[in-house]
Every structure is written in C-alpha cells, then in structure tokens.
Amino acid sequence: MSGAIDPVALAERLIACPSITPASGAVFDVLEAALLPLGFEVHRFIAGDAPDGPVENLFATRGSGGPHFGFAGHLDVVPPGDGWASDPFVPEIRGGLLHGRGAVDMKSSIAAFVAACADTPDQPGTVSLIVTGDEEGPATFGTPAIMDWMAARGIRPDMILIGEPTSEARLGDVVKIGRRGSVNMWITVPGVQGHVAYPHRADNPVPKLARVIDALEAIRLDDGNDAFQPSNLEITAVETSSRATNVIPGAARAQLNIRFNNLQRGADLVELVRRTAEAAAPGATVEAKISGEAFLTPAGPIYDIVRAAIEAETGATPALTTYGGTSDGRFLIALCPVVDFGLPNATMHKLDEATAVDDIRALQRIYARVIRSALATA
C-alpha cells in the first residue's frame, strides 16, 4: 500500500474534472486511481436508462469481516452558473481557500476521507466507500442502485458517515443525525381558453388556482418535535398556458415543495394536497414525486464516535441536528445508522464556491479518528 495522500491535491484533481450531474468517466478515474494503491477493491458500474439515467456509481472496499464502516458521498456537482471570478473547473487556491465547483459539495470531503484511509492502513474490519454520480439530480439510479448492488452480494455496513457539508460557522459545529423528507407536487387546474373581452365564453382557471393556493397556505402541518423543526409547504412556481395579454388561459399550474419531519409521511401529504385542491377547485389534478422520507438515526455508537473525533481535533462540541436539506441518508438509513458530517457549507451551490485548505486537512484528521474508532468497536 502507498503512503500519505495530500487531500488538497486530490481535491484539486477531482474538481478539475467537470462532473455536472450525472457525473461519469474522468472524475471516477481519478478516485479509483487514488484508492487502488491503498488496497481497495474498486467496483464501478452504470445503472439506469433515460430519462433519469444512465448513472455511474462506485463501491470500493478494503479489509474483511466486521466491523464494517462505510463512507458515502457523490462526485456529481450542480451546474456552475455564470459570473465566477475564475474557471469553476480549474481549481485555484487564493487566500488559503480552494476555489472550484465541488470544493465544498463535496469533492474535498471525499478527498479528505481517501487521505484518512491512507493514514489508517492496518485497521481491523472493513472500510468502504459508497460514491454515486447522481446525488444532485433525480438520484433514481444513484445510491439506491448501489444499495441494490450491495444487497445482491450480501454487503451491509454497520454504520455509515456521509461527507455532506454540514458545518455552519466553523468546521465541526454541526452533525446531522437525521434529515427531513421532501416531496414535490404539481397542481393543474383546467379551464376553457377564450378572449378576455368575452369571459362568458371561457372559464378562467387562475382564480380557482388562487383559491387552491390560499387553502394550502392556511394549512399548518405540525409544530415539529424535539428532533425536527415544523414541516413547511412552499409554493415554488405558478404558470398558465397563455402568455398573451388578451387570452384567458386554458389551464393554470402551481408547483410546490413540502419539507417534512418524521410526524408526516410523503404519501399522506400528497393525499392532503389532492383533497385540498379538489375541494377548492373541482377537477384539479395533482402529480407528485416523493424524493425521500424523513429519518432520524437513534442515539448510538456513531454519535459518540463522530462527536469525539470532532472534539479531539477542533475543541468544538457539535450540535446534533436535523434541519436543512436532505441527503442520500434518506436511502442509506435502511441499511444501518447514518450521520452526515463535513465541511462548512456557506458557499455550496454558489458562485465562487470555496473551502479553507486548513479545513480540508483538519477534516482528514477527523475522518482518520472516526475510522480508527469505528473499526475498533468489535
């Protein structure tokens, strides 16, 4: 097995591979090349067909027997957008910050974990990486496909750390022990198109849709609980079938998202919206896609392992929370206890995404402590 790995240099090589979701090819080549000298057995495969595929995924494993500690992450990134100070796929270090798309979310944390594996070559048990090319996209053929691949081979970790950027004001201040669920819905209210000067010959769906939105806005889903903030429903878009100023549209459509806690289930929320829409505008239809259910990892060894590693390296005692967005933990919780911990997230998905070089190196040390502790739990 080879020696030490510089996590910053590896992060730079990963960032230099444009890997807008769904990622494939070169960025996986870079990760595989880093893992093979460390004694990992690397499996890469393509899953799915259009429209949500194909997607490239990677599962890498080193060692044998228990305990089995897994690290999960993604190599795909969101589109960079226009207006960067430098090329988003040409990594640059300026003022102690590594700039580039994916520097925060989440190529640097993958690089830090690989470097941590180089620092822990002779641990007992098994360590694995579960890395998808489609976390930022539909995720249909990403982590769920890797889980199917693992199940077919009888592979099941004892605990999983996801390297998503969870820290807020400083590295180590937040660990996510659960995530809210997410469901997107599209409400369509039909009407009859016509000329605005002859409304009696048309049926305007816009006022009907407005009544639906008012009814939805009046719903208080819940008050949250000790682990989760209240669920929230947000209207995210409204449109009609007409762009002309003198045409009553033939249909009106609203898009919404609900981020929900473990007091709710996605299917129940879809039914609630469907009933509300039908009552306010008979004939309205609702399409829905549940991205994931809410989950909460029960208190256990993974809490203590991650918290102790953070405290040892940073002196900070992390808050254990569930707020914010979702992660692939919504799938992986079906296998074992899962927590998310990674870099400060202030610039993720933003222009000029950047993370502190010192934080990447500190994250490497934290992850190395986590590996040693997790593999010593047998």
Buried (B, 14 or more C-beta within 10 A) or exposed (E): EEEEBBBBEBBBBBBBBBBBBBBBEBBBEBBBEBBBEBBBEBBBEBBBEEEBBBBBBBBBBBBEEBBBBBBBBBBBBBEBEEEBEEBBBEBBEEEEBBBBBBBBBBBBBBBBBBBBBBBBEEBEBBBBBBBBBBBBBBBBBBBBBBBEBBEEEEBEBBBBBBBBBBBBEEBBBBBBBBBBBBBBBBBBBBBEBBEEEEEEEBBBBBEBBBBBBEBBEEEEBBEBEEBBBBBBBEBEEBEBBBEEEEBBBBBBBBBBBBBBBBBBBBEEBBEBBBEBBBEBBEEBBBEBEBBBBBBBBEEEBBBEBBBBBBBEBBEBEBEBBBBBEBBBBBBBBEBBBBBBBBBBBBBBBBEBBBBBBEBBBBBBBBBBBBBBBBBEBE
